[in-house]
Amino acid sequence: MLIAYNVCRRNLPCATWILSCLALLMLARTARADFPDRPAPQTLEGGIQFFDVSVSGDAPGQSMRFWAYLPPGDHPAKSLPCVFVAPAGTPFITGQRLGIDDRPEHLPYVKAGFAVIAYELDGQRTVHTDAALLAAISQFMAVHGGVDNAHTAVDYALVRMPEIDPERLYAAGHSSAANLALDVAAADPRIKACCAYAPCPDLRKRLKPRFVASVSQKLPEFGAFIDSASPSQHIDELKAKPVMLFTAADDKNIPTQSVRDFAADLRQAGAAQVKLVTADSGGHHQSMIDMGIPAGIEFLKELRATPNN
């Protein structure tokens, strides 16, 4: 859907309106109600409820695994905001499975009173060969860079997690998952806000031209895909939603200036609510744990007190 959006935006003067309508129709048509009942919860530290869920379906992005978390205790229907987060640590062009090392990115939200649904991404690279890489890229492209996985996660939450408030669904993520969080917020009208920690706004500036050309020989739509997966291509959609961006001044992986520039581009486009948080130190990962997620939690909690959010 994001690839189609970019093609249409270059060729149709009213593409934004048309694609917004198509997005709503697509979500209405493909939203699933056939999920199995959620499993019995496991209990984690402090009484956190944890659900390990696997679902299957016929289309790309429909057979996948979720980790769902609820805060301790009983919760009335539609009482909990929910954060959707994908695993980080990919090269931005392949998927990833969930691992126990992802949990430090999940639990802070739960401890702050949020439900969390962490979801896997199609296209994990399990063998380090060129053929395996191309296969993983192809699978990742088939789910629009993980956006389809996110759609399935949201569908599941709304069908099998009655505690979750459908008006307070948020996307969050770090690095490659930050890109996906922004892309999901742009593509899915059910997502109300986004927290992106160390995103890479423009993948053309990250991926080497020779690599793009080489992959494009095997996968001709790869160039269009990396454009569609670049948050910088979705400013028009993102400007309508609250967005928090985080960067560390000493991040050696994602240049902090690129995140600053992306925040400026959103503001210049008329974004109503963009918050840029910058850490002085902590590097690419630890700064996100120490400062980024706490700032994101504060940002999302403030939205609840703000009318129309």
PAZAPA-4460 file (N, C-alpha, C; in steps of 0.05 Angstrom, whole numbers, plus 32768, in hexadecimal, padded with zeros to 4 digits):
% residues 309
    n_x    n_y    n_z   ca_x   ca_y   ca_z    c_x    c_y    c_z   seq   type   mol
   8010   7FE8   8000   8000   8000   8000   8011   8019   8000     1      M     A
   8028   8019   8010   8039   8031   8010   8047   8035   7FF5     2      L     A
   804F   801F   7FE8   805A   8022   7FCD   8046   802E   7FBA     3      I     A
   802E   8024   7FBA   8019   802F   7FA9   8015   804C   7FAF     4      A     A
   8016   8053   7FC9   8012   806F   7FD0   8027   8081   7FC3     5      Y     A
   8040   8079   7FC4   8055   808A   7FB8   8052   808D   7F9A     6      N     A
   804A   8077   7F8C   8046   8079   7F70   802F   808C   7F69     7      V     A
   8019   808A   7F78   8002   809B   7F72   8008   80B8   7F7A     8      C     A
   8017   80BC   7F8F   801C   80D8   7F98   802C   80E7   7F83     9      R     A
   803D   80D9   7F74   804C   80E7   7F60   803C   80ED   7F47    10      R     A
   8025   80DF   7F44   8016   80E2   7F2B   7FFA   80EC   7F2D    11      N     A
   7FEF   80EE   7F45   7FD3   80F7   7F48   7FD3   810F   7F5B    12      L     A
   7FC7   8125   7F52   7FC6   813D   7F64   7FB6   8139   7F7D    13      P     A
   7FA3   8127   7F7C   7F92   8123   7F94   7F98   8108   7FA1    14      C     A
   7FB1   80FE   7F9D   7FB7   80E3   7FA6   7FB4   80E0   7FC4    15      A     A
   7FBB   80F4   7FD4   7FB9   80F1   7FF1   7F9C   80EA   7FF9    16      T     A
   7F89   80F8   7FEE   7F6D   80F3   7FF5   7F65   80D8   7FEB    17      W     A
   7F6C   80D1   7FD3   7F64   80B7   7FC7   7F70   80A0   7FD7    18      I     A
   7F8A   80A2   7FDD   7F97   808C   7FEB   7F8D   808A   8008    19      L     A
   7F85   80A0   8014   7F7A   809E   802F   7F60   808E   802F    20      S     A
   7F50   8094   801B   7F37   8084   8018   7F3D   8067   8013    21      C     A
   7F50   8061   8001   7F57   8046   7FFB   7F62   8037   8013    22      L     A
   7F72   8046   8024   7F7D   8039   803C   7F67   8031   804E    23      A     A
   7F53   8042   8052   7F3D   803B   8063   7F2E   8023   8058    24      L     A
   7F29   8023   803E   7F1B   800C   8032   7F2B   7FF3   8035    25      L     A
   7F46   7FF4   8032   7F56   7FDD   8034   7F55   7FD1   8051    26      M     A
   7F57   7FE3   8064   7F56   7FDA   8080   7F3B   7FCD   8086    27      L     A
   7F25   7FDA   807C   7F0B   7FCE   8081   7F08   7FB3   8074    28      A     A
   7F14   7FB0   805C   7F11   7F97   804D   7F22   7F80   8059    29      R     A
   7F3A   7F87   8063   7F4D   7F72   806B   7F4E   7F6D   8089    30      T     A
   7F42   7F7E   8099   7F42   7F7A   80B6   7F37   7F5F   80BC    31      A     A
   7F45   7F50   80CE   7F3E   7F34   80D3   7F2F   7F32   80ED    32      R     A
   7F1C   7F20   80ED   7F0C   7F1A   8105   7F0E   7EFC   810C    33      A     A
   7F1F   7EED   80FE   7F20   7ED0   8102   7F38   7EC7   8113    34      D     A
   7F42   7ED9   8124   7F58   7ED2   8135   7F4F   7EBD   814B    35      F     A
   7F61   7EAB   8152   7F5B   7E99   8168   7F5A   7EA8   8182    36      P     A
   7F4C   7E9C   8196   7F4B   7EA9   81B0   7F67   7EAD   81BA    37      D     A
   7F6B   7EC2   81CA   7F86   7EC6   81D4   7F8D   7EB1   81E9    38      R     A
   7FA6   7EAA   81EB   7FAD   7E95   81FF   7FAC   7E9F   821B    39      P     A
   7FAE   7E8D   822E   7FAF   7E94   824A   7FC9   7EA4   824F    40      A     A
   7FC7   7EB9   8260   7FDF   7EC9   8264   7FF4   7EBC   8275    41      P     A
   800C   7EC3   8270   8022   7EBD   8282   8026   7ED6   8294    42      Q     A
   8032   7ED3   82AB   8036   7EE9   82BD   8054   7EF0   82BE    43      T     A
   805A   7F09   82B8   8075   7F13   82B9   8079   7F23   82D2    44      L     A
   8090   7F2F   82D4   8097   7F3F   82EC   8081   7F54   82F2    45      E     A
   807B   7F56   830C   8068   7F6A   8315   804C   7F64   830D    46      G     A
   8046   7F4C   8304   802A   7F45   82FD   8022   7F4C   82E1    47      G     A
   8035   7F54   82D0   802F   7F5A   82B4   8025   7F41   82A6    48      I     A
   800F   7F44   8297   8003   7F2E   8289   8010   7F2D   826D    49      Q     A
   8019   7F15   8265   8027   7F11   824B   8019   7EFB   823B    50      F     A
   8014   7F01   8222   8007   7EEE   8210   8019   7EE9   81F8    51      F     A
   8020   7ED0   81F3   8030   7EC9   81DC   801D   7EBE   81C7    52      D     A
   8019   7ECD   81B1   8003   7EC7   819E   800F   7EC2   8183    53      V     A
   8005   7EAD   8176   800B   7EA7   815A   7FF1   7EA6   814A    54      S     A
   7FF1   7EB3   8133   7FDA   7EB2   8121   7FE2   7EAA   8105    55      V     A
   7FCF   7EA1   80F6   7FD5   7E9A   80DA   7FC0   7EA5   80C8    56      S     A
   7FC8   7EA9   80AF   7FB6   7EB3   809A   7FC1   7EAE   807F    57      G     A
   7FB2   7EB5   806B   7FB9   7EAF   804F   7FCA   7EC4   8042    58      D     A
   7FC9   7EDC   804B   7FD8   7EF2   803E   7FF2   7EF8   804C    59      A     A
   8005   7F05   803E   801D   7F0E   804C   8016   7F20   8063    60      P     A
   8025   7F1C   8079   8020   7F2C   8091   800A   7F22   80A3    61      G     A
   7FFE   7F0B   809C   7FE9   7F01   80AD   7FF0   7EE9   80BD    62      Q     A
   8006   7EDC   80B7   8010   7EC6   80C8   8028   7ED0   80D7    63      S     A
   8025   7ED3   80F1   8039   7EE1   8100   8035   7EDC   811E    64      M     A
   8048   7EE7   812E   8048   7EE4   814B   8046   7EFF   8158    65      R     A
   8037   7F01   816E   8036   7F19   817E   803E   7F12   819A    66      F     A
   8049   7F26   81A8   804B   7F25   81C5   8039   7F3C   81CF    67      W     A
   8024   7F35   81DD   8011   7F48   81E8   8015   7F4A   8206    68      A     A
   8016   7F63   8210   8019   7F67   822D   8003   7F79   8237    69      Y     A
   7FFA   7F73   824F   7FE7   7F84   825E   7FF2   7F8B   8279    70      L     A
   7FEC   7FA2   8283   7FF5   7FA8   829F   7FE7   7F96   82B3    71      P     A
   7FF2   7F94   82CB   7FE6   7F83   82DF   7FC9   7F8B   82E5    72      P     A
   7FB9   7F77   82ED   7F9E   7F7C   82F6   7F8A   7F78   82E0    73      G     A
   7F70   7F7E   82E7   7F5A   7F7D   82D5   7F56   7F98   82C8    74      D     A
   7F4D   7F98   82AF   7F4A   7FB1   82A0   7F2F   7FB1   8292    75      H     A
   7F1F   7FC6   8296   7F06   7FC8   8287   7F0A   7FC9   8269    76      P     A
   7EF6   7FC4   825A   7EF8   7FC5   823D   7EFF   7FE2   8235    77      A     A
   7F11   7FE3   8221   7F19   7FFD   8215   7F26   8010   8229    78      K     A
   7F33   8005   823C   7F3F   8017   8251   7F5D   801C   824E    79      S     A
   7F6A   800C   823C   7F87   800E   823B   7F91   8019   8220    80      L     A
   7FA2   802D   8220   7FB0   8034   8207   7FC3   801D   81FF    81      P     A
   7FCA   801B   81E6   7FDB   8005   81DD   7FF1   800F   81CA    82      C     A
   8009   8005   81CF   8020   800B   81BE   8027   7FF3   81AE    83      V     A
   802A   7FF6   8194   8032   7FE1   8181   804F   7FE6   817A    84      F     A
   805F   7FD1   817D   807C   7FD4   8178   8087   7FBB   816B    85      V     A
   8097   7FC0   8156   80A4   7FAA   8148   80C1   7FA7   8152    86      A     A
   80CE   7F90   814D   80EA   7F8D   8155   80FC   7F9E   8144    87      P     A
   8110   7FA9   8150   8124   7FB9   8143   813B   7FA7   813B    88      A     A
   8151   7FB4   8131   8169   7FA5   812B   816B   7F99   8110    89      G     A
   815A   7FA3   80FD   815B   7F99   80E2   816A   7FAE   80D1    90      T     A
   8172   7FA6   80B8   817E   7FB9   80A6   816A   7FCB   8097    91      P     A
   8152   7FCD   80A1   813D   7FDE   8096   812F   7FD1   807E    92      F     A
   8139   7FBB   8074   812D   7FB0   805C   8126   7F93   805F    93      I     A
   8128   7F88   8077   811F   7F6D   807D   8110   7F6D   8097    94      T     A
   8103   7F56   809D   80F3   7F54   80B5   8102   7F49   80CC    95      G     A
   80F3   7F42   80E2   8101   7F39   80FA   80EC   7F2A   810C    96      Q     A
   80F6   7F16   811A   80E6   7F09   812E   80EA   7F16   8149    97      R     A
   80D7   7F10   815B   80DA   7F1A   8177   80EE   7F09   8186    98      L     A
   80FC   7F16   8198   810F   7F08   81A9   810E   7F14   81C5    99      G     A
   8118   7F06   81D8   8117   7F0F   81F4   8126   7F29   81F8   100      I     A
   8139   7F2F   81E6   8148   7F48   81E8   8137   7F60   81E1   101      D     A
   811F   7F5B   81D5   810D   7F71   81CE   80FD   7F7A   81E6   102      D     A
   80FB   7F6A   81FB   80E9   7F70   8211   80EF   7F8A   821F   103      R     A
   8108   7F93   8222   810D   7FAD   822F   80FF   7FC4   8220   104      P     A
   80F8   7FC0   8207   80E9   7FD5   81F9   80CB   7FD3   81FD   105      E     A
   80C2   7FBD   8209   80A5   7FB9   820D   809C   7FC0   8229   106      H     A
   80AB   7FB6   823D   80A1   7FB7   8258   809E   7FD4   8263   107      L     A
   80AF   7FE7   825C   80AA   8002   8267   808E   800D   8261   108      P     A
   8084   8008   8249   8069   8011   8243   8054   8003   8255   109      Y     A
   8058   7FE9   8259   8044   7FDA   8269   8045   7FE4   8285   110      V     A
   805D   7FE8   8290   805F   7FF2   82AB   8053   800E   82AE   111      K     A
   8051   801D   8298   8045   8038   8299   8027   8037   8294   112      A     A
   801B   801F   8291   7FFE   801D   828E   7FF4   8019   8272   113      G     A
   8006   8013   825F   7FFE   800D   8243   7FFC   7FEF   823E   114      F     A
   7FEA   7FE7   822D   7FED   7FCD   8220   8002   7FCF   820B   115      A     A
   800F   7FB9   8205   8023   7FB9   81F0   801E   7FA0   81DF   116      V     A
   8020   7FA4   81C4   8020   7F8D   81B2   803A   7F90   81A1   117      I     A
   804C   7F7D   81A6   8064   7F7B   8196   8060   7F67   8180   118      A     A
   8067   7F6D   8168   8060   7F5C   8151   8078   7F56   8140   119      Y     A
   8079   7F3E   8135   808F   7F36   8124   808B   7F40   8107   120      E     A
   80A0   7F3F   80F8   80A0   7F4A   80DC   80A8   7F34   80C9   121      L     A
   8098   7F31   80B4   809F   7F1E   809F   80BA   7F26   8092   122      D     A
   80C9   7F11   808A   80E2   7F16   807B   80FB   7F16   808C   123      G     A
   80FB   7F05   80A0   8114   7F03   80AF   8129   7EF4   809F   124      Q     A
   8141   7EFE   80A1   8158   7EF2   8093   8166   7EDF   80A6   125      R     A
   8163   7EC5   80A1   816E   7EB1   80B3   8189   7EA5   80AA   126      T     A
   818F   7EA7   8091   81A8   7E9D   8086   81B6   7EB3   8077   127      V     A
   81D0   7EB6   807B   81DE   7ECD   8070   81EA   7EC6   8055   128      H     A
   81D8   7EC4   8041   81DF   7EC1   8025   81D0   7ED6   8015   129      T     A
   81DA   7EDC   7FFE   81CC   7EF0   7FED   81B0   7EE7   7FE6   130      D     A
   81AC   7ECD   7FE1   8191   7EC3   7FDB   817F   7EC6   7FF2   131      A     A
   8189   7EC1   800A   8178   7EC4   8022   8171   7EE1   8027   132      A     A
   8184   7EF3   8022   817E   7F10   8025   8168   7F19   8011   133      L     A
   816B   7F10   7FF8   8156   7F18   7FE4   813B   7F0D   7FEC   134      L     A
   813A   7EF4   7FF6   8121   7EE8   7FFE   8115   7EF8   8015   135      A     A
   8125   7F00   8029   811B   7F0F   8040   8111   7F2B   8037   136      A     A
   8120   7F38   8025   8117   7F52   801B   80FD   7F4F   800D   137      I     A
   80FA   7F3A   7FFC   80E2   7F36   7FED   80CA   7F32   8000   138      S     A
   80CE   7F22   8015   80B8   7F1D   8028   80B1   7F37   8037   139      Q     A
   80C5   7F47   803E   80C1   7F60   804C   80B2   7F74   803A   140      F     A
   80B9   7F74   8020   80AB   7F85   800D   808E   7F7D   800B   141      M     A
   8089   7F63   800C   806D   7F59   8008   805B   7F62   801F   142      A     A
   8066   7F68   8036   8056   7F73   804C   805A   7F91   8050   143      V     A
   8062   7F9E   803A   8066   7FBB   8039   8077   7FC4   8050   144      H     A
   808E   7FB6   8054   80A1   7FBE   8068   8097   7FBA   8084   145      G     A
   8085   7FA8   8088   807B   7FA2   80A3   8060   7FAF   80A9   146      G     A
   8057   7FC1   8098   803E   7FCF   809C   8027   7FBB   809E   147      V     A
   8027   7FA6   808D   8012   7F92   808E   8013   7F82   80A7   148      D     A
   802B   7F7C   80B2   802D   7F6F   80CC   8020   7F80   80E2   149      N     A
   8025   7F9A   80E0   8019   7FAC   80F4   7FFB   7FAD   80F2   150      A     A
   7FF1   7FAD   80D9   7FD3   7FAC   80D5   7FC8   7F93   80E3   151      H     A
   7FD5   7F7C   80E0   7FCB   7F64   80EC   7FCC   7F66   810B   152      T     A
   7FE1   7F72   8115   7FE3   7F75   8132   7FCD   7F87   813D   153      A     A
   7FC7   7F9D   812E   7FB1   7FAE   8137   7F96   7F9F   8135   154      V     A
   7F92   7F91   811F   7F7A   7F81   811D   7F76   7F6E   8135   155      D     A
   7F8C   7F60   813C   7F8B   7F4E   8152   7F83   7F5C   816C   156      Y     A
   7F90   7F72   8171   7F8B   7F81   818A   7F6E   7F89   818C   157      A     A
   7F62   7F92   8176   7F46   7F9B   8177   7F32   7F84   8179   158      L     A
   7F3B   7F6C   8171   7F28   7F55   8172   7F2C   7F46   818C   159      V     A
   7F45   7F42   8195   7F4A   7F30   81AB   7F54   7F3D   81C5   160      R     A
   7F57   7F57   81C5   7F61   7F65   81DD   7F4D   7F7B   81E4   161      M     A
   7F36   7F73   81F0   7F21   7F87   81F6   7F29   7F9D   8209   162      P     A
   7F3F   7F98   8218   7F48   7FAD   822B   7F53   7FC5   821C   163      E     A
   7F5A   7FC2   8203   7F68   7FD7   81F4   7F54   7FEC   81E9   164      I     A
   7F5B   8005   81EC   7F4A   801B   81E2   7F51   8020   81C5   165      D     A
   7F3E   801C   81B2   7F44   801F   8196   7F4B   803C   818E   166      P     A
   7F45   804F   81A0   7F4B   806B   819A   7F66   8074   81A5   167      E     A
   7F75   8061   81B1   7F8F   8067   81BC   7FA3   8052   81B3   168      R     A
   7FA6   804F   8199   7FBA   803C   818E   7FD2   804C   8184   169      L     A
   7FEA   8044   818C   8002   8052   8186   8017   8040   817A   170      Y     A
   8028   804A   8169   803E   803B   815D   8058   8046   8169   171      A     A
   806A   8034   816F   8084   803C   817A   8099   8029   8170   172      A     A
   80B2   8032   8170   80C8   8020   8168   80E2   802E   8167   173      G     A
   80F8   801E   8166   8113   8028   8167   8121   8021   814D   174      H     A
   812F   8034   8141   8140   8030   812A   8130   8026   8112   175      S     A
   8135   800D   8108   8125   8003   80F2   8107   8001   80FA   176      S     A
   8102   7FFA   8113   80E6   7FF9   811C   80DA   8015   811F   177      A     A
   80EB   8029   8123   80E1   8045   8123   80D7   804D   8108   178      A     A
   80E6   8045   80F3   80DC   804A   80D8   80C0   803D   80D4   179      N     A
   80BE   8024   80DC   80A5   8016   80D9   808F   8024   80E9   180      L     A
   8095   802C   8101   8080   803A   8111   8076   8052   8103   181      A     A
   8087   8062   80F7   807F   8079   80E8   806F   8071   80CF   182      L     A
   8078   805C   80C1   8069   8053   80A9   804E   8049   80B1   183      D     A
   804C   803B   80C7   8032   8030   80D0   801F   8047   80D7   184      V     A
   802A   805B   80E6   801A   8072   80ED   8010   8081   80D4   185      A     A
   8020   8081   80BF   8018   808E   80A6   8003   807E   8097   186      A     A
   8004   8064   8099   7FF3   8053   8089   7FD9   804A   8096   187      A     A
   7FD9   8049   80B1   7FC2   803D   80BF   7FB4   8053   80CF   188      D     A
   7F9B   805A   80C7   7F8D   8070   80D5   7F86   8068   80F2   189      P     A
   7F88   804F   80F9   7F81   8047   8114   7F98   804E   8128   190      R     A
   7FB0   8053   811E   7FC6   805B   812F   7FC4   8079   8133   191      I     A
   7FC3   8081   814C   7FBE   809E   8152   7FD7   80AE   8156   192      K     A
   7FEE   80A2   815C   8006   80B1   8161   801E   809E   815F   193      A     A
   8036   80A9   815F   804E   8099   815A   8065   80A4   816A   194      C     A
   8075   8091   8175   808F   8098   8181   80A5   8089   8172   195      C     A
   80B7   8098   8166   80CC   808C   8155   80E7   8093   8161   196      A     A
   80F5   807F   816A   810F   8083   8177   8125   807C   8162   197      Y     A
   8135   8090   815B   814B   808D   8148   8142   8082   812D   198      A     A
   812E   808E   8120   8126   8085   8105   813A   808E   80F0   199      P     A
   8139   8080   80D9   8149   8088   80C2   8135   8094   80AD   200      C     A
   8131   80AE   80AC   811C   80B9   809C   811E   80B3   807E   201      P     A
   8136   80B0   8073   8139   80AC   8056   814C   8095   8051   202      D     A
   8141   807E   8049   8151   8067   8044   8164   8069   802D   203      L     A
   815E   807B   801A   8170   8080   8004   818B   808A   800E   204      R     A
   818B   8098   8024   81A3   80A3   802F   81B2   808F   8040   205      K     A
   81A6   8079   8046   81B3   8064   8057   81BD   804D   8046   206      R     A
   81AE   8045   8033   81B5   802E   8022   81C8   8037   800C   207      L     A
   81DC   8028   8007   81EF   802F   7FF2   81E3   802C   7FD6   208      K     A
   81E7   803F   7FC4   81DB   803D   7FA9   81E2   8024   7F9B   209      P     A
   81FA   801A   7F9E   8202   8001   7F90   81F1   7FE9   7F9B   210      R     A
   81EC   7FE9   7FB5   81DC   7FD4   7FC1   81BF   7FD6   7FB6   211      F     A
   81B4   7FEE   7FB5   8199   7FF1   7FAB   8197   7FE8   7F8E   212      V     A
   81AB   7FEF   7F7E   81AB   7FE7   7F62   81AD   7FC9   7F5F   213      A     A
   81BE   7FBD   7F70   81C2   7FA0   7F6F   81A8   7F91   7F76   214      S     A
   819B   7F99   7F8C   8182   7F8C   7F94   816C   7F91   7F7F   215      V     A
   816C   7FA9   7F74   8157   7FB0   7F60   8159   7F9F   7F47   216      S     A
   8170   7F95   7F41   8173   7F83   7F2A   8163   7F69   7F2E   217      Q     A
   8161   7F60   7F47   8152   7F48   7F4E   8135   7F4E   7F56   218      K     A
   8131   7F65   7F63   8117   7F6D   7F6D   8112   7F89   7F62   219      L     A
   8105   7F8C   7F4B   8103   7FA6   7F3D   80F4   7FBB   7F4D   220      P     A
   80E3   7FB3   7F60   80D4   7FC6   7F70   80E2   7FCF   7F89   221      E     A
   80FB   7FC7   7F8D   810A   7FCD   7FA5   810D   7FEB   7FA9   222      F     A
   8114   7FF9   7F94   8117   8016   7F96   80FE   8024   7FA0   223      G     A
   80E7   801D   7F94   80CE   8028   7F9D   80C8   8021   7FBA   224      A     A
   80D0   8008   7FC1   80CB   7FFF   7FDC   80DB   8010   7FF1   225      F     A
   80F5   8014   7FED   8104   8023   8001   80FA   8040   8002   226      I     A
   80F0   804B   7FEC   80E4   8065   7FEE   80CB   8064   7FFF   227      D     A
   80BA   8050   7FFA   80A1   804E   8009   80A5   8048   8027   228      S     A
   80BC   803B   802D   80C2   8035   8049   80D1   804C   8057   229      A     A
   80D6   8062   8049   80E4   8079   8055   80CF   808C   8061   230      S     A
   80D0   8091   807B   80BC   80A3   8087   80BC   80BF   807A   231      P     A
   80D2   80C7   806F   80D2   80E2   8062   80BE   80E4   804B   232      S     A
   80B6   80CD   8040   80A2   80CD   802A   8085   80CF   8034   233      Q     A
   8081   80CF   804E   8066   80CE   8059   8060   80E5   806C   234      H     A
   806D   80FC   8067   8069   8113   8078   804D   811D   8076   235      I     A
   8040   811C   805F   8025   8126   805D   8011   8116   806F   236      D     A
   8016   80FC   8072   8004   80EC   8083   800C   80EF   80A0   237      E     A
   8026   80F1   80A6   802F   80F3   80C2   8029   810D   80CE   238      L     A
   8027   8122   80BF   8023   813D   80CA   8008   813F   80D9   239      K     A
   7FF6   812D   80D3   7FDC   812F   80E0   7FDB   8121   80FB   240      A     A
   7FF1   8113   8103   7FF1   8104   811B   8008   810D   812E   241      K     A
   8004   810B   8148   8019   8111   815B   8031   80FE   8156   242      P     A
   8049   8109   8154   8061   80F9   8150   8077   8102   8163   243      V     A
   8083   80EF   8171   809A   80F5   8180   80B3   80E8   8173   244      M     A
   80C8   80F7   8170   80E1   80ED   8164   80F6   80EF   8179   245      L     A
   8107   80DB   817A   811D   80DA   818E   8137   80D4   8180   246      F     A
   814C   80E2   8189   8167   80DD   817F   817C   80E3   8194   247      T     A
   8193   80D7   8192   81A9   80DC   81A4   81BF   80EA   8195   248      A     A
   81CB   80FE   81A1   81DF   810E   8193   81F7   80FD   818C   249      A     A
   81FC   80E7   819B   8214   80D7   8195   820C   80BC   8187   250      D     A
   81F5   80BC   817A   81ED   80A4   816B   81FE   80A1   8153   251      D     A
   820D   808B   8152   821F   8085   813C   8212   8076   8125   252      K     A
   81F9   806D   8129   81EB   805D   8115   81D9   806F   8105   253      N     A
   81C8   807E   8111   81B5   8091   8104   81BD   80AD   810A   254      I     A
   81C6   80BC   80F6   81CF   80D8   80FB   81B9   80E8   8108   255      P     A
   81BF   80F4   811F   81AB   8104   812D   81A0   811A   811D   256      T     A
   81B0   8126   810B   81A7   813C   80FA   8190   8133   80E8   257      Q     A
   8191   811A   80DF   817C   8111   80CD   8161   8110   80DC   258      S     A
   8161   8109   80F5   8149   8109   8105   813F   8126   810A   259      V     A
   8152   8137   8110   814B   8154   8114   813F   815F   80FA   260      R     A
   814B   8159   80E4   8141   8163   80CA   8125   8158   80C5   261      D     A
   8120   813F   80CB   8106   8133   80C7   80F1   8141   80D8   262      F     A
   80F8   8147   80F1   80E5   8156   8102   80DF   8172   80F6   263      A     A
   80F4   817F   80EC   80F0   8199   80DF   80DE   8197   80C6   264      A     A
   80E2   8181   80B7   80D1   817E   809F   80B4   817A   80A6   265      D     A
   80AF   816B   80BC   8093   8167   80C5   8087   8181   80CD   266      L     A
   8096   8191   80DC   808C   81AB   80E5   8087   81BD   80CE   267      R     A
   8099   81BE   80BB   8096   81CF   80A4   807D   81C7   8093   268      Q     A
   8077   81AD   8094   805F   81A4   8085   8045   81AA   8094   269      A     A
   8047   81B5   80AC   802F   81BC   80BB   8027   81A8   80D0   270      G     A
   8039   8197   80D8   8033   8183   80ED   8029   8191   8106   271      A     A
   8013   8187   8111   8007   8194   8128   8016   818E   8142   272      A     A
   8022   8177   8143   802F   816F   815C   8047   815D   8156   273      Q     A
   805F   8168   8157   8078   815A   8154   808A   8161   816B   274      V     A
   8093   814C   8179   80A5   8150   8190   80BF   8143   8189   275      K     A
   80D5   8152   818B   80F0   8147   8186   80FE   8147   81A1   276      L     A
   8107   812F   81A9   8116   812B   81C2   8132   8122   81BA   277      V     A
   8146   8130   81C5   8162   812A   81BF   8171   8123   81D8   278      T     A
   817E   810C   81D9   8190   8105   81EF   81AC   810E   81E9   279      A     A
   81BB   8116   81FD   81D7   811E   81F9   81E9   8106   81F5   280      D     A
   81E2   80EF   8200   81F3   80D8   81FF   81E2   80BF   8201   281      S     A
   81F0   80A8   81FF   81E2   808E   8201   81E3   807F   81E7   282      G     A
   81EC   808B   81D1   81EF   807D   81B8   81D5   8075   81AC   283      G     A
   81D7   8061   819A   81BF   805A   818A   81AA   804B   819A   284      H     A
   81B3   8039   81AC   819F   8028   81B9   819A   8030   81D6   285      H     A
   81AF   8034   81E6   81AA   8038   8203   819B   8053   8207   286      Q     A
   819F   8066   81F7   8191   8080   81FA   8173   807C   81F7   287      S     A
   816B   8069   81E5   814F   8063   81E1   8143   8057   81FB   288      M     A
   8152   8044   8207   8148   8037   8220   8147   804B   8237   289      I     A
   815C   805B   823A   815E   806D   8251   814D   8086   824F   290      D     A
   814B   8091   8237   813D   80AB   8234   8126   80AA   821F   291      M     A
   812A   809B   820A   8117   809B   81F4   80FC   8091   81FC   292      G     A
   80FB   8078   8206   80E1   806C   820E   80D4   807B   8224   293      I     A
   80E2   8083   823A   80D5   8094   824E   80C9   80AD   8242   294      P     A
   80D7   80BA   8230   80CB   80D2   8223   80B3   80CB   8212   295      A     A
   80B4   80B4   8205   809D   80AB   81F5   8085   80A6   8206   296      G     A
   8089   8099   821D   8073   8094   822F   8066   80AE   8239   297      I     A
   8077   80C1   8240   806D   80DB   8248   805D   80E8   8232   298      E     A
   8068   80E7   821A   805A   80F3   8202   803F   80E6   81FE   299      F     A
   803D   80CC   81FF   8024   80BE   81FA   8010   80C4   8211   300      L     A
   8019   80C5   8229   8007   80CB   823F   7FFC   80E7   823D   301      K     A
   800C   80F9   8234   8002   8115   8230   7FEC   8116   821C   302      E     A
   7FED   8105   8208   7FD8   8105   81F3   7FBD   8100   81FF   303      L     A
   7FBB   80EF   8213   7FA2   80E8   821F   7F94   8101   822B   304      R     A
   7FA4   8113   8235   7F99   812B   8241   7F94   8141   822D   305      A     A
   7F9B   813C   8214   7F97   8150   81FF   7F7E   814A   81EF   306      T     A
   7F6B   815D   81ED   7F53   8158   81DD   7F5A   814F   81C1   307      P     A
   7F49   813D   81B6   7F4B   8133   819A   7F62   8121   8196   308      N     A
   7F70   8117   81AB   7F85   8104   81A7   7F7F   80EA   81B6   309      N     A
***
